[in-house]
C-alpha cells in the first residue's frame, strides 16, 4: 500500500516533465537554455528526489544491487592510477564503472562509491591520452566525466570540479573537430549507420549539456551533435531492423537513446516518436529473440547475446511508445539472464505504470521489408522453432536509395537462412571468423567467389559500392500458416562471376519447416558451390539415399537436397571465432552441393520435421519438376508452387 503514493508521484511527474520537454520540439533548433539548474542530465532535482525515494522498492532495489556490483567489477578494489595500459576497447570498462559508482552514490549516498568516483576523476583528468583520444574509449570517458560533473557538482571540491571541467573541454573539442571536419571514417557518411558515430557524437552532446552556461563552446558541441543525429535519423532502417545484428543493435540503440533522452528537456521526444526505426525496433528485438528469450538470433558480427541491456533500451522505448510488449521482454530477458543485464538507465527509464504484455497476442511472424528479414516461429513457447531469412542490401533499401553505403559489422550474406530449435542452432552460418566470406553462409558462390564486400575482417565497402548490380526488392507473401519470399540476388555478386540470374524462393510452413527453390542461370561455364552449415550432430542417412540427412535426432529435423547434376558431401568443420578480443571454438557439419555447368540449374532444399523423424527423413515426397513440389512433414502434406509462393494443404 505504501507504494501507491510513490507511483502516483511518478505519474504526476511524467505528466509534467515529458510534455514540458515535448513543447520545445516545435522549433527546428533545440532550446538549450533549459539547461540551467543541476542535475540536468537525465533527471532534474525533483525527479532525483523521487528516484532516491524508490531505492528500497522493488524492482529499483534490485537494479541498485546490480549497478553497485557492476561498478565494483569494472573498477576493482582500487582505481587505476593512470590509463597507460588501456586501449580503445578496454578503456570503456573503467569509464562505465565511473558512471555506475557516481549513480550509486547519487541515489544512496554511499561514501565508498564517492571515494572511488573522486579517484577515477583524478586519474582521467591527469591522463592526457584517453586511448586514441578520437574514438570509443575517449567517448565513454567523456560521457562518464560529464555525467559525474553534473550529478555530483555540489559534492565535488572546487579544485576537482575545475580539473574535470578542463578535461571535458579538451576532449570534447577533439570530437567536435572530427565531426565538423569529417576527418575520421565514423564522422563521414559511411559512419552514419554505425555505433561509433552514435557513441562519439552522443558523448559530445552530453558534454555540451554538462557545461552549457559555463563555457561558450558547449553550445557549439550541442549544435554539432544535433546536426549529426538529424542525418542519422533520416537513414535509420524504418522497419526497426538492425543491419549489424542484435549485439551491435543494443550498443547503437542504447547510445541513440542516451542522446535523445538527455536532450529531451531541450528538443522533446517528437523526433523519437516520428522515427520509424525507433518506433519499430522493440518489435524487431522481440521477434529476433530465440525461443526461451534468453538468447537472440546471431547474424552479421553479433553474437547470441546483447552487448548492453537490452532491458534499459526496451524500458525506454516502452515508456515512450506505451509498449507493454517491450516492457515484458525487458523483464523476461533479465529473468532468464539472472538480472545480469541491468544498467543504471534501467533505474531511470523504468515506467512502473506500464503493464507488461506477453507476445501471445501477436502474430508468430514478422517481415522487415527494408532489410528483407523474415523472422517466423512455430509458437511463443520455449521449445518452439524459429526461422531467419535475410535477403536485402547490407544497409537496407532505404539507406541505399539515399546513396549511403555503411560498412563494418555487416556480412556478404544476402539470401542466407537459419533455423533454431529452442535455443539450439540447427542451421546457421559458421560464425564471425577472421575474414568474411559468403561461403561462411548458406548461399551459393560462383567459381569460388562470393558476394561483393567479402574478403577481409571488415566488410569491403568500396568493393560493394563500385561493383553492385541491380538489387530489386523481394516479393513477400503471407498466407494461412505460411510465409514466402522470392528475390533476385545475382546483383550482389561481382561482374566477373555474376550469373544472369539467381532467384531464391523460400517458403516456411508453421514457422518450423523450410522449403527453398534456387534457380540459377550462369553467365558462362561456371562452378556452382552451395554450402549449408548444420548442427554438429548432423549425419547422412545412408539407406535414404544421397542428399538426405538427419540434422538432429531429438527434434527430428532432417535435410533433403535435390539438384540434377550436383554432387554432394558432408564433412565436419571447426574454427576459431574472433569476437571482441576473444577466440571461441565453433564446430559443425558442412553439407556441400557442387556442379560445373553453363546450363540453367534448379536446386530444391528442404529442412523440416519428417513424419517419421530421422528414421525416414523424407520431406520431398514426389518427383521434383517445374516450379512445384509436393512435401510431407509433421504438420501435414502440402503442394508448394514457388512461382506464385502458394501453399496448398492436401
N, C-alpha and C positions, 0 to 999 in steps of 0.2 A: 504493500500500500504506500510505503514511503517513496517509491519510485515515481508515482504518478505526478506529484508536483514538479519533480525534476524534468520529466518528459514534457510536461506542459510548458515549462520554461523554454525548453529546446524548440518546441514547435513555434512558440511566440517569437523566439529569436530568429528562426529560419524565415519566418514571415517578414520580419523587419529587416534582416541583413541581406538576403539574396535579392528581393525585389529592389532594394535600395541600390544594389550593385547593378542590377539589370537596367535601371533607369539611365545609367550612364552610357548605355550601349547605343543610344540613338545617334550619337556623333561618330564619325569615322575615326576620330582621334580620341584615344582614351583620356579620361580626366585624371591625370596623375596627381593632381593637387589633393586628392582624398587621402593620400599617404602622409598623415600628419602625426598622430599620436602613436605610441608604441604599446604593445606589439602591433605590427601592421601586416605581417606575413602569415597568411592562412587563418588568422583569427585576430580579433581586437580584444580590448581589455574586458569587455562584458562577456564575450564568448569564452575567453580564457578562464574567467571566474566560474563559468558553467562547466567547462571541461575539468577543472580542478575538483568540482563538487561530485564528479562521477567516478573518481579514482577507485572507490571501493565498491562500485556497482558493476555487476557482470553485464556485458562481456568486457567492459572497459578495464576492469581489474586484470582480466586475462591478457588483454592487449598490453597493458603496462608490464606485466611479468615477462612477456616475451621481448618487449622493447629493451628492458633492462638486461636481460640475458644476452640478447644480440649485441648490444652496445659493449658489454664486457668481453664478449668473444671477439669482437672486431678490434678492440684496443689492447686487450690483455691486462696483466696486473700492473703494468707501468706504461705510461705514454711514451712513445719513441722520442728520443732527444733530438733527432734530425730525420730528414727524409731521403738521405742518400741512397738507401737500399731499395727504395720503391720505384716501380716503373708505372707506365700508363694504366695498366690493369690493377696492380696491387695497391696503388695509392688510393683507390676508391674505398678500400676497406677501412683505414683509419678515418678517412673523411666521413664516411657513413656512420662510423662509430661516434664521431664528434656530434653529429646530429642527434643520434639516439640518446647519448648522455645528456645533451642540452635539453631535449624534450622531457626526459625522465625527471631531471632536476626541476624544470619549469612547472611540471604538474605536481610533483610530490615534495619538492624542497630538499631532496636528498643531497647532503653535503659532499659525500664521496664522489657522486657524479659531477658535481660542480667543480671539485678539485681536478678531476680528470679533464673536464672541459677547459679549464684555465691552462693546464699543462699542454694540452693539444693546441690551443690557440697560440701559445708562445712558440711551440715547435713550428707550426705552419708560418707564423709571422717572421720568424728568424731564418727561414729557409727560402732562399731566392728562387729555387727551382722546384716547381710542382710538376714532377716528371718532365715532359717536354715544354710545359707552360702553354701548350697550344691545342690540347685535346681533352679527352675524358678525365684524366687524372686531375688536371687543373680545374675542370668544370665542377667535378664533385667537391673539390676543396673550396672553390669559390662559393658554391652553394652552402656548404657547411659553415664557413665563416660568416656568411651573410645572414643566415637564419639565427646563428648564435648571437651575432651582434644585435639583431633586432629583438629576439626573445629575451635575452639576458642583459639588455642595455643598462638597466638600473643596478644590476648586480656586479657588473664588471668595474674594475678600478678605472680611473680616468686614463692612466698610462696604458693599460692593456687595451682599453677601448680605442685609443689613438693608434696603437700598433695594428689592431685588427682593421681599422678604417683604412690605414695606409696600404695594407696588404690587399684589401678588396679593390681599392682604386688601381693599384699596379696591375693586378691580374685581370681585372675587368677591361682595362684599356687594351690589353693584348688581344682578348677575344673580340672586342668591339672592332679593332683594326682588321682582324682577319675576316670578319663577316662583311664589313664595309668594302674591303678591297678584293674579297673573294680569293685571297691568296692561297688558301688550302682547299683541298677537294671537298671537305664537308660543308664549306660555305658556298660552294658553287652549285649550279643547277643539279648536278648528279648527286649532290648530298641532301637534297630537299626531301627525299623519302628515305632517310637513313637516321638511325638513332643518334649518331654522333652530332648531327645538326640539332636535334631536339635538346640533347643534354647540354651542349655547349651554349646554345642560344638561350635556353631556359635558365641556366645558371647566371648568364649575363643580366637577364631581366630581374631575377631575384636580387642580384647585387644592386641594380638600379632602384628597386623598391626600398631596400635596406638603407641606402644613402640618399634617397630623394629628400631634398630640402637642406642637405648638409654639404653636398658637392654638386656644382653645376653640371658636371659630366654625367650624373645619374640619369637625367632626362634624355641625354643622347643615347645612352645604353638602352633605355626603355623603347625609344623610337626605332633603334636598330632591330631590337628583338621583335617588336610588333610588326614591322615590315616583313621580316623573315617569316614569321609564323602565318601571316596572311597569305603568303605564297605557298607555304606548306599546306594550309587548309584547302587551297584550290586544287591540289594534286592528290590528296589522300584518296584511297580507294573508296568510292561511295557505297559499296556493298558492305563495308566494315571489315573486309578480309585483310590479311597480312601477307605480303609477298615474301617476307623474311622468316616466316614460321612463328610459332607461338612464343618461343623463348625471347626472340627479339621484339615480338609484339608487346610482351609485358614490359620490357625495358623502354621501348619507344613511347608506348601509350602512357605509361606512368609519368614520363617527363613532359609529354604534351599536357597532361592534367596538372603536373607541378606548375607549369607556366600559367595555364588558364585559370586555375583556382587561386593562384597568387594574384593574378591581375583582375579577378572578379570585382573587387570594390571599385576599380577604375573603368573597366570596359564591360562589365556584366558578363552574362553567360550566353548571350544570344548567338555569338559566333559558334559556340559549342553546340547549342541546340539546333542550329541551322545546318550543321555539317553532317553529311551522310555517313562518313566514316565513324565519327564519334557517336552518332545516333544508333548505328547498327553493329558496332564492334563487340558489344557484350553478347549479342546473339551469335556472332562468329565464334567467340570464345566458348560459348555453351556447346555449339554443335561440333567444335573441334576437340571437345573433351572425350577421352576414351571411356568406354563403359566402366562404371565404378567411380569416375570423376576424380581419381587420384592422379592420373596422368593425362597427357594430351597427345594428339596426333603429332608425329615428328616429321617435318619436311623442311626444305631449304637447309639453312645451317643450324636450325634449332633442335634441341633435344626433346625428351618427353616430359620435361617439367619447365615451369616458368622460371625466368631469372629473378624476377621481382613479383611478389604477390602470388596470385592475381587478386586477392581479396580486396586490397585497397583500391585497385582500379575499378573493380566491379561495384564496390560500395559507392564510389564516387559517381560512376555512371548511373547506378541505380537511384541515387539521390537526385541527380539532375533530371533524369528521364522518368522517374517514378516507376522503375522497372523491378518488379518483385522477383523475376527470374534471375536477374543479376545478383540481387541480394541473397537469394537462395544458393546460387552457385558459389558465391564467396564463402559462405558458411560451410557448404558441403566439401569444397576443396580443402579448407582448413581442418575440418573434422577428419578427413581421410589422411591428411599430412600432419596430424597431431599439432596443429597450431604453429608449425614451423615457418609458415609463410607470412606471419604478421609483420607489418611495418608501422611506423609512427603515424602514417597517413590514415591507417585504419581507425585509429582513435579519433581523429579529427573529422573524417568524412563519413563515418557510420551514421546512418539515419535510423534511430530506434523505432520510429513510427512507420517505416516502410515494411509491409508484411512480406516475408519470403514466400515465393510461389514456385513450387517444383515444376519440372518441364512436362509433366504428364498431359497437360492440356495442349501441348504444341505438336505440330507435325513431326514425324520421325526423320524428315529430310529437309535440307535447305540447299538452295542453289545460289552461289555468289557469282553473279554474272560478270562482274568487272574482271576478276581474276580467273574466271572459268573454273571454279572449285565446287564440286558436288560432295556433300557430306550426308550420308544416309545410314540409318541403323535399323536393326530389327526391333528394338524396344528401348525404353529408358532404363531397363534393369541392368544390374552389374554384370550379368553373364551374356549380354547382348553381343551381336556382331556389329561392326562398323566398317563402312567402305568410304574411301577417299579417292577422288579423281580430280586431276588438275590439268587444265589444257589451255589456259590463257597466256598472254605475253608475260614475261618475267615481272614487269612492273604493273601489269594490268592495262586494259584498253583505254581507260580514262587518261592516265599519265601519258601513254603512247600517243593519244590523239593531240596532246599538247606539246609533243616533241620532247618529253622528258625521259631520259634514259638513266635510271639509277642502277648501281651495281652492288657490289659487296656480297650480301648474305643470300643471294638467290642462286638457283641451280639451272642448268640446261636440261629441264625435265618436263617439257610440255607433252602431255599425253600419259603421264605416269599415273598408276593406280596402286592403292594399297588396301589391305584387309586386316582387321584385328578381330580376334575372338576374345571377348572380355578385354583384359589388358595385354594379351599376348599378340605380338605381331606375327601374322602367318604369311603375309605377302607385303613386302615393303622394299625400300631401297637398301643399300648396304651401309648407309650412314654417311656422315661427313668425314671423308678421308682427306689426305693431304692435298689432293688435287680433285677438281670437279670434272666429271665426265658423264655424258649421257648414258654410258654403259653401266654406270652405277645405279640406274633406274630401270623401270620395266617398260622400256621403249626401244624400238629398233635403231640400229646405226647402220650406215651405208659405207662400204669399203673401209670399215673400222673407224669411221669418222662420225661423231655425234653432232649435236645441235650447236649453233652459234653460241659463243660465250664459254665453251669448255676449255680445259687445259691447264688452268692454274688454280691456286688456292682461293683466289678471288675471281668472281665472275668477270670474264673479259668483256667489258662494256663496249669498247671501241669495235671489237670484233663483231659483236651483235648489232651495234648501231649501223655499221657500214654494210654488213652483209645480209641484213634481214630481207626476206622476201615477203610476199603477201601473207597476212595473218588474219583471215576472216573470222568473225565471231562464231562461236559454236551454236549449234541448234539444240535446244533443250526441250524435252517433253516430260511431263509428269502425268502418269496415269494411275489407275486403281492398283495400288500395291507395287508400283514400279516407277523407275525414273530412267530416262535415256538421254544420251548426249552423242551427237555426231559433230566432228570437227576436222577441218583440213589443216594438216600440220607440216606439210612439206616446206613451207616458207621459213621454218625455224632452223633449217639446215644450210650449210654453206653452198654456194652455187656450184662448186666443184663436184659435189655428190648429191645435190638436191634432186629428189625424184620429181617427176612430172606431177605426181600426186601421192600423198599418203593420207587416207581418210581413216580415222579411227572412230568406230561407233561402239559405245558401251551401254549395256542395259543392266540395271541392278534390280533384282526382284526381292521384295520384302526386306530390303536392307541387308541381305545376307548372301545372295547368290549373284555372281558376276559373270556376264557373258559379253565377250569382246569380239568384234569383227574388224580386222585390219585389211584394207585394200591398198596395195602399193603398185604404182606404175613407175618403174625405173626410167631414168633418162638414157640409160645405156646398159651395157653388160655390167651388172652391179652385184656385189656381195651383200646380202641382207643378213644381218646378225641380230637376233631378238633374244635378249636375256630376261629372265624373271628370277627375282631374289626371294627365296622361300625360307620358311621356318627350318631351323637346323635339324629337325627330326624328319623332314620330308624324305620319302623314298619311292623308288619305282615299284609298281605292282606288275611283276613280270607276266603273270597269267592274263592280265587285262590288255596286254599289247602295248606298243610304243605310244608315248605321249600321254600316258595315264599315270598319275602319281597320287600317293596318299600324302597330304601335307601334314596332317596332324590327326592321330588316331582318336584321341579323346573327343574332339569336336566333330570328327567325321569329315573334315574338309578334304576335298580332293581337287586335282587339276587335270583337265583334259585339254590337249592341244591337237589341232588338225590343220595341216598345211601341205598341199600337194608339192612334192619335190623337196621338202625340207627334211634335213637330218636333225636328230635331237640327241641331247645328252644331259646327264645330271652329275654334278660334282660338288664336293664340299669346298667352301672358301673360308678364309679367316683373314682379318685385317685389324689394324690399329686405327681407331678413330682419334683424331687430334681435335680436341674441343676445349676451349677456354683454358689452354695450357695443360690439359690432361690427355693422356693416352688411354683409351678404353678399348679392350678387345671386343670384337664383334664377329660372330661366325654365323654361317647359314649354308643353305644349299642353293646352287645356281643351276637353274634349268636353262638350256640353250637350244634355240632352233636356228638353223642356218641354211641358206641357199644362195647360189650364184646364178643370176638369170637376167635376161633383158626383157622377159615377158611379164605381163601383169601377174601379181601374186595375191592370193587371198589367204588369210590365216584366221582361224577361229580359236579363241581361248575361253575356257570355262573354268571358273573357280567357285565351287559350291559344295553343298552337302548332299551327296547321292543318297538314294533311299536306303541302300544297304551300307552306307558309310564306306570305309576303306576296304571292306570285304569285296565289294563290287563297285569300283569308283567310276561308274559310267554316268556321265552327265549329258553328252551329246548322243541322243538315242536313235537318230535317224541319219541316213546318208546326207552329208552336207552338200548343198547345191545352191547356186544363185546367192540370194541375199537373205534367205530364210533358213532357220534351223529349228529343229524340234528338240526340246530338252526336258529332262526329268530330274527333279531334285526333291528334297524332303517336303518342300511346300506344295508340290504338285507337278503336273505335266503341262508344258507351255509350248506354243509356237511363237517364235520371235522373228519379226520382219524388220531387219536392220535398216532397210531403205526408208521406212517411214517411222522407225523407232516405236513400233507397235508390238504389244504382247497380248496373246490370246490364251486364256487358260482352257485346256482341253478336258 
